[in-house]
Amino acid sequence: MTTPPKPDPRLYNEDLAPAPERKWGTYSIFALWMSDTHAISNYAFAASLFVLGLPAWEVFLALLVGISIVYWLMNRMGHAGHRTGVPYPVLARASWGVYGANIPALLRAVMAVAWYGIQTWLASTAVVLLTLQVAPGLDAYNHNSVLGLSTLGWIAFLVMWGLQAALLTRGMEFIRKVQDFATGPVVWLVVLALAVYLVVEADGGISLTRSLTGLSGSAQLEQSLIAVSLTVATFLTLVLNYADFARFTPDHRSYRRGNLIGLPVNFTAFAVVAVLVTAGTISVFGEAIYDPVKVIEKIDNPVVTVIGALSFIIATIGINVVANFVSPAYDFANLAPKYLNFKRGGMITAVLAIVVMPWKLYSSALVIQYFLGALGAFLGPLVAILLVDYYLIRRGRIDVDALFSADREGEYFYRKGYNPKAVVAFLPAAVVSAALALVPAFGAVAPFSWIFGMGLAGGLYALVSRRGREAADAGPVPEDIITSQVRGVAEQEHAVAEAPVAAVRPVPAEGS
């Protein structure tokens, strides 16, 4: 057998290579999902459905259906990430070309940088509240404005920024340890404590069938369908990001079990507690409070305020890791692998998060709706192109060596390193998805825009691709793995036995 050439340094570094160590077991994947699903936004979403008038059981059913769809998508993306061992921007080279993959990677990075900054700023507002609770005299520094933030606000933002930068740029193994023991479980403890407190205060008077408004039967069905769709749409970013984490799992069972416990089970259980706490605020305070931080403020106990603020600060760091930090770190590294690695890409992410002044982004409804909203509409087509290419076109057979080759005759070089078929499939799908999401005339279908985007992109990509016959002859997607040459470059001998996962070379057509 001819030995493949060494990876091209313009496309390769150790962080982009197949993972040499695979320590993200079932619990680590479960903790990963705890960090994300315990976001205040997910809590508020479940609470709002109940307050709008959906019965509690219907809220749970809608969220369970939505998160089950997400679970299915995560397993599909997890298979690709686990088998190849590479992050999304490298995996995307198979469908977009070795250089063309920078197109979806940069789209993902732009949105992630914006939300990384926004989440960091939101956490800094909790730092401000915590500071004023401990030292009320500092309130004098909270009323001026320097580029839109007070002096105290700037200090809090830079503290959160520096803390995250120090933690997150220490590498994926350190991130795993933080995820496992800090970010996920702590929020569970806080919301469970809130639920117990409100149940006691309400003296058993909490009703899960009573909200502040009511919906008719048809309106309930419509709201339930919207809830299902929005649940999926919310997690599309993470579907795209999931290869970045599944690449570190030791076997298929690890990511599948972690996904099962962390998504359908944990997400639905968290929604149950969110609805219970919200129902409790109606009984105890006479109003529905969507934000758990504001519930803590209502209790008006300094100790509770400090503990609650700290817990949600930690939670925000966890969310930023999963959704907004790891992905752009890899995306920027993919731009120039010879000069940028994961840590340098992470620092670029952190610096840009200051430059975009996220408090101004978040305060502008126009920016949030049209700029970030349009970018979000692109996620469905990107997911569809990758999954159609991996499952329908290639039947799971990715030549990992060719992902790092700039040879003009290479498997994924296409035309000057770009695959025009991916562009042809992506552009119209992205335009349609963005139009449905943003144009007021399509308001009724806006929550379902991702479905149109995914369907159109996937259908077009399958149509314009010409490898269907080869894919059909190749048989089903295999579970067994053959070690690739690239993996041998990246890992030590002891890791081969520990993580026996790599690429399967394409099966050549007869006569070739």
N, C-alpha and C positions, 0 to 999 in steps of 0.2 A: 504494500500500500504506500502510495506517495504521501510524504509528510506535508501537510498544508503549510504555507508560509507563515512567518510570525505575524502577529497582529500589527496593523499599521498604527504608528504613534499618533497620527492625526485623528484616529478613531478610538484609541484605546488608552486607558489607564487602570490602575488596580481597583478603583472604586466602581468603574463601569464594567469591569470584567465579571464573569460568573462568580457568584459568592463563594469564597474559599471556606467560610465557616457557616454552619447552619444551626443556629441555636434558638430560633424563634419557634418554640413548641406550641402546643395547644393553649397553654395558659397565656403565653406572650401575645398570641393573636387575640385571645379573649380580652386581655388587658388593653390591647390596641383599640378594640371596639368600645370598651368601657370609656376610654378617654374621649372618644368622639361622640358616642351616643349620649353621654352625660352633659352635653352642651346645654347652656341656658336656652338657646334657640330651639332645641328639640323639646325641652321641657315646656317652653311657652307654646309650641305648636300643638302638643297634646292637650294642654290646658285650654287653649283657645277653642279647640273642637268641641270640648265639653261645654264651655261657656256659650258657644254659638247655639247650642240646643241639641246636639247629638247625645243620645243616651250613652252612658259609660261603656256598655258592652259593644256598641257600634263604633265608638272611638277605638277601642282595643282591636276589634275585628279589622277595621280599615287600616290601622297601623300595622297589624300583623300581616295582612295581605301585601301591603307595600314593602315592608321590610323583607318578606319572603322572596319577592322579586329581586330585591337588592342582594339577598343571600345567594340566589341562583347566579346572578351576574358576577358576584365576587368569586364564586367557585370557578366560573369559567375563566376569569382573568387570573385567578390564583394558579390554575393549571399551567397557563402560559408562563407566568413569572417563576413558578417553582421548577418547571422542567428546563427552562433555559438558564435560570439563575441570574438574569440580567434585569436592570431597571427599565422602566417604561421607555425612555428616549432611545435606548439601544434596541429594545424589542420592536419599537415602531420602525426601525430601519428596514425590517422585512417587508412592510407594506408601503412605506414612504420613500425608501432609498436611504443609503448610508448618510447622505447629506440632507436629503429632504425631511428626515425625521426631526430636524431642528424646527420645522414649521409647527407641527403640533406641540412640540416641547416648549417652544417660546410662548405659544398661546396659553398653555397650561401655566407657565412660569409667570406671565403678566398677571393673571388672575390670582395666583397664589401669593405673589408679592403684595398685591393690594390687600388681600384678606389677612395676610400675616401682619401687616401693619395695623389694620383695623382691630384685629383681635388683641394685639399687643397694647394698643391704646385703650381698648375697653377694659383690659385687665388693669391698666394704670389708673383708671377712674376708681376701681376698687381700692387701689393703693392709697389714693387721695382720701377716700372715706375712712380707711383704716388709720391713716396718719392723723386726720382731724379728730378721730375718736380717742386716740391716745394722747395727742397734743393739740388741743383746741386753739391754742395761741397762734398756731401757724396759719390760721384762717386768713390772716392779713395778706398772705402770699398767694391766695387763691382767687383774687379778684382783678388782677391785671391781665394783660394779653400781650404775648410775644408770638407773632405768627399764628395766632389763634389759640394758644395755650397759655395758661397762667404759669407763673414761676414754679409753683408747687406741682402743677400739671406736667411741666417739662421735666422736673426732677423725677416724678413718679414714672413718666414714660421712659426716660433714659435708664432708670433703675430696672424696669421690666425688660427693656431692650438688652441691657448688658447682662442681666441674669440669664435670659434665654440664649443669647449668643455664646456665653460661657458654657452653658450646658449642652446646647445642641450641636456645637461644632466639635464635640469630643468623639463623634463617630456613632455609627448605628448600634454597636454593642452597648455603649453607654445609654443611648436612647432606649434600648430594650429594657435595661435595668430600671430606668426612671419610670417607664410605662408600667412595668410589672408591679412596682411596690408603692407608687405615689399617686399618679394622676387619676387613675380610674376608681379605685376603691374609696378614696376620700370623699368624693361627691355622694356616693351611695350612703355613706354614714351620715352626712349632713341632711339629705332629703328624707331619709328614714327617721332621723331625729325630729325633723319638722313635722312629719306625718304623725308620729306618736304624740308630740306636743299638742297639735291641733285636735286630734281625736280626744285627748284628755280634756282640753279646754272646752270642746263642744259638748262634752259629757254624753257622747254617743249620738249627738244630734246631726251628724254628717249624713247627707243623702247623695248617693251617686246617680239618682234619677232626676235631680233637681238642678237646674241652672238658672241663669238670669233671663234667658230668652227661650223661645221654642221654635221648632221648625216643623213644617208639614212633612208628610211621608215622602213626597217627591223631592222636596228640598233636602231632606235627610239623605236620600240616595245620592243626589247630586253632590252634596258636601262630602259624603263618604268616598265617592269616586275621585273627587278632587284631592282628598287627603291621601288616597292611595298613590295618585300620580305625583303629588308634591313630595311624598316620602322618597320615591324613587329618584326624582329630580335632584333632591337635596344631596343624595349619596353618589350622584354620577361622577363628581370630582374624585371621590374616594375609589370608585370602580376603576377609574383611569390610573389612580395612584397605587392600586393594590399590588401590582407587580413589583413595586419598589420594596414591599415588605414580604410578599410571598416567596421571593427569591431566597430568603433566609430560612425557610422552613425545611426541616430534615426529611419530611415525607408528605405525601398527599393527605394522609389522615390528619396531620397536625393542623393544616390550614382549614380543612373542612370542618373538623370538630370545633376549632376556635371560632370559625364563622358562625356555626350553628348556635353555640352558647352565647356568643357576643352580639349576634344580630337578632334573629327571631325571638330567642329567649330573653336576653338581657334588655333589648330595646323595648319589647312589649312590657316587661316587668317595670322598667323605668317609667313608661307611660302610665301604668297603673298607679304608681306612687305619685306622679305629677298630677293626675286627675284627683286622687285622694286629697292631696295637699290643697289643690285649688278649691275643691268642694269644702274643705275645712275652712278656708279663708272666707268663703261666703257665709258659713255658719258663725264663725268667730268674729270676723271684722265687718260683716255686712256688705262686702264687695269681693269680686273675684280679682285676685292678684296673680298675674301670670309669671312674674319674675321672682324666683326664690330668694334673691338678694333683698328685694323689697319686703318679702315676708319676714326675713330676719330683722330688717330695720323696724318693722311694725312691732316686733316683740319688745324692742326698746330695752335691751340688756347689753351693756358694754362687752361682757365676756362673749355672749352669743354673736354680737356684731363682729368682733375680732376673729373668732373662729370661723364664722361664715365667710368673711371677706378673704381670709387666708385660703380657705378651701377652694373658693371659686377662682382665685388667682392661680392656684396650682392646676385647676381644671383647664383654665385657658391655655396654660403652657402645653398641656397634653393635647388639646385640640389643635394648637398651632403645629405641633410635631407631625401629627397624622395628616392633616389636610393642607398645611400651608408652608412647611419648612423643607421637609425631605424632598418633595417633588421639584421645587425650583433649584435646590442644591444640585440634584442630578441633571436637571435641564441645562443649567449654566455650565456645568462640567462637560456636558455633551457638545457644547459649542466649540470648545478648544481643549480636548482632553490632554493634550501635551502640556498645557500650561495651567489648566484648572482641574482641581480634584473636588471631592465632595465638600471638604472643609472650606475651600476658597469659594466654591459656588454658594455655600451657606452664608459666608460673610458678605458676598454680593447681595444676596437676598436680604440680609439684615440691614445693610446700608441703604438699599433702595427703599426699604420699609420706612425709613426716616424721610428720605427725599420726597416721597409721594404725599407726605403730610396726611396720614390716614384720617385724622379727625375732620379734615375738610372734605375728604372723599365721603365719609360716613354721613356728614351733615348735609350733603348735597343729594337730594332725591333724584335729580337729573343724572348724576354720575352713577349712582347705585343702579338706577333702573335701566339706563341706556348703555352705559359703557360696560359695567360689570355684568349686567343682565344679558347683553349681547354676547359677551365672552362665554357666559354660562350656557347659552344656547348652542355653542359650538361643541360642548362636551359630548352630547349624544352622538353626533356624527363621528367624532374621533373614536369613541368606544366601539361603534358599529364597524368602522373600517378595520380596526385591529382584530376584533373577534371574527368577522367574516373571513379576513385573510388567514387567520390562524386555524380556524375550524373547517371552513368550507373550501377554501382554496388550497391550503397546504396540509390539511388534515393533521395538524399538530407537528409537522416535520419542519423544524427550523434548523438550518445549518449555522450554528453559533460562530464558527470560524469565519464564515462569509459576512457576518454582521460587523466584523472588525477589519474587513478587507476593502481597500480602495482600488483594487484591480478592476480595470474597465470591463473585463470579462467575468467579473464576480457576480454571484447569484443576485445580489441586491443593489448592484450599481445602477441598473436601469439606464436612464439618459442623464449623463453627467452627474450621477449620484442622486437623481430625483426620479420618482415614479409618477408620471403624469396621470396615471389612472386613479391614484389616490386623490390628486387635486381635482380631477373631473368629478369624482364622487363627492368630495367634501364641499366644494364651493356652493353648488345649488342647494344641498341639504342644509348647510349652515345659514344661507340666506332665508330659506323657507322657515327654518326653526326660529331664527331671530325675529323675522317678521311676525310670526304667530305669537311670539312671546311679548313683543314690544308695541305692535301697532294696536291702538285702542279698538279698532273695528273688529279685531279678532279676539276680543277679551274673553269670550265664552270658551275658546279653545286654548287660551294661553297656558293654563296649567298642564296641558297635554302636549305642548310644543315639542318636548324632547322625543315623544313617540314618533312624530312625523319626521324629525331630524334623523333619528336612528334608522327608521324604516327606509327613508329615501337614500341615505348614505350607504347603508348596507346593501340595498337592492342595486344601486348604481354600480357600486364597487364589484359586486358579484357579476353583474352584466358585462362590464368592460374588461374584466379579467379573462384571460384565455387559458387558464390552467385547470379548468374544471375536469377534463378527462383524466389528466394525470392524477388529480386529487382523488377521483373516484377509484382509479386503479390502485391507489396506495392503501386503501382499506381504512379501518377506523382509527381514531386517535389512540396511539399506544400509551400504556402506562410505563412500560419498561424503558430504560434509559441507557444510552451508550455514551461513554465519557468523550468529551470533545478535546481537541488540541488546545483550544483557548483556555479551557479550565485547567489544563496541565500547567499553563504559564502562570495562572493566578494562584494556585493552591499548593500547599505542601502535601507530601505523600500521606501523612496521617489524616488529612482532611478528605482524601478521596474515599476512604472507607467510611468515614463519618457522614459524608454527604454525597452519595452516589447518584448525582443528578446532573445532567447536561443535555447536549443536543443530540438529536437523531438526524443523521444526514439524509437529504432527500433521496427518495428512491427514483433512480433514473428510468425514463420511459424505455420501452423495448426498442432495441436498435440504436440507442444512443451510446 
